[in-house]
Amino acid sequence: MQELVDERKQKIDLETWERRALFNFFRVFSEPYHGVCIRVDCTATFNYAKEYGLSVFLSLLHRSLAAAQQVENFRTRIVDDTVWRYEEINGGSAVGRPNGTIGFAHYRYRESIEEFVGEALVEVERVRKRDDLERPTEVNLIRYSMLPWFDFTSISHARDFSNDDSAPRITFGKITETDGRRTMPVSIHVHHALADGLHVAQFVGHFQKLLDAPNSHRQ
């Protein structure tokens, strides 16, 4: 497993936090996540990955992680009833194995898409060769899935309600081509105590701009 050791973070003072009332309201919900399904244009990143021999999925994941770094609410987590804002967010995803099962890979965020994909491919191959399930102890990550078979319009997730997890869940669907443009459905679920629809919209805005400029670090 990659060591996701960079946990630079700031403790949020709940007494002065502008989301205090929302946090206290949604924190006790049995299902505190809310989500949307959108469609993004991934043409530029898809073509960039193909031109430079990069994994399309990991390139898309990198663009998403780069967008998440720019939205404060996507870098906020709940740990033992304390809220922390992390300086950097990493990623994790399901990885298909030759025997038809899945494992979990974990990726350290890098600003360079080439560096990120190169390191992530090593992790993917390591996980593909194992038969167990490894879960990171860090919480400063986003949980990703890929459903390349489905051009979905909605999605739900398996969740352990006894587990105090507040990480966003992002799922990519089937990439389709129309008139030379490639688009993909994306499901985004976030913990409502930490993020509202506005913050999801901010993330989507950054994500689309970064998809349109695959070799940039920020948009």
C-alpha positions, -999 to +999 in steps of 0.1 A: +000+000+000+012+035-008+021+055+023-004+084+024+015+100+053+010+137+045-017+147+070-011+184+074-044+196+089-061+223+109-086+217+136-118+237+131-132+255+161-169+244+161-179+273+183-170+299+156-173+277+125-199+292+101-213+256+095-218+249+132-256+248+129-255+227+097-229+204+112-250+197+143-281+192+123-268+168+097-242+151+119-268+129+136-286+117+104-286+080+098-278+088+062-260+121+061-247+118+025-264+136-005-254+132-041-259+142-077-252+126-111-238+149-138-222+146-172-188+160-179-169+165-212-137+145-209-126+149-245-093+168-238-082+146-210-092+114-228-072+125-259-042+136-237-041+102-220-042+084-253-015+106-269+009+101-240+001+065-232-015+072-198-043+053-181-076+071-190-092+063-157-062+074-136-059+106-157-096+114-150-091+106-113-061+130-112-082+158-127-109+151-101-083+152-072-068+184-085-103+199-084-109+187-049-077+205-036-094+238-046-126+233-027-122+236+011-153+216+019-139+186-001-108+187+022-128+187+054-133+155+075-149+144+107-127+124+131-141+114+165-166+143+165-138+167+157-137+185+123-104+188+105-094+207+073-066+190+054-042+208+032-041+179+008-064+152-003-054+118-017-074+092-035-085+055-033-103+033-058-116-001-064-094-022-087-106-052-107-086-084-103-082-112-128-104-136-107-134-112-110-131-097-075-119-062-065-092-048-042-086-013-030-058+009-043-046+041-026-029+070-045-009+099-032-019+132-049+008+147-071+004+180-091+018+165-123-006+142-140+023+121-154+039+116-120+006+108-104-004+082-131+030+066-130+029+061-093-007+050-093-001+023-119+025+007-097-001+006-069-028-007-092-006-036-103+004-044-067-033-046-057-042-067-087-018-094-075-032-096-040-063-114-027-070-094+004-086-060+011-064-032+025-080-001+039-059+030+047-060+045+082-059+080+068-091+099+063-078+126+039-089+109+008-117+106-017-132+072-025-135+065-062-152+038-083-154+031-121-184+016-138-172+015-174-202-007-185-229+018-176-240+052-189-258+057-156-281+084-145-283+075-108-263+054-084-262+043-047-233+031-025-229+004+001-222+020+034-214+009+069-235+032+090-216+022+122-184+036+106-178+073+111-168+080+075-171+115+059-150+111+027-167+121-006-175+092-030-171+098-067-179+073-094-171+075-131-193+058-157-191+047-193-174+072-217-194+077-248-186+096-280-210+119-300-199+142-328-163+138-318-168+148-282-164+123-253-186+126-223-190+106-191-215+104-162-201+112-128-217+105-094-207+127-065-218+120-029-207+142+000-214+144+037-240+171+043-226+181+076-195+192+056-207+202+022-238+216+005-249+217-031-229+249-036-197+232-028-205+203-052-211+229-079-178+246-071-160+212-074-178+204-107-167+238-121-131+232-113-133+196-125-146+205-159-120+232-164-092+208-154-106+182-178-104+208-205-067+215-196-052+181-187-016+194-183-025+222-159-024+221-121-051+246-112-082+261-129 
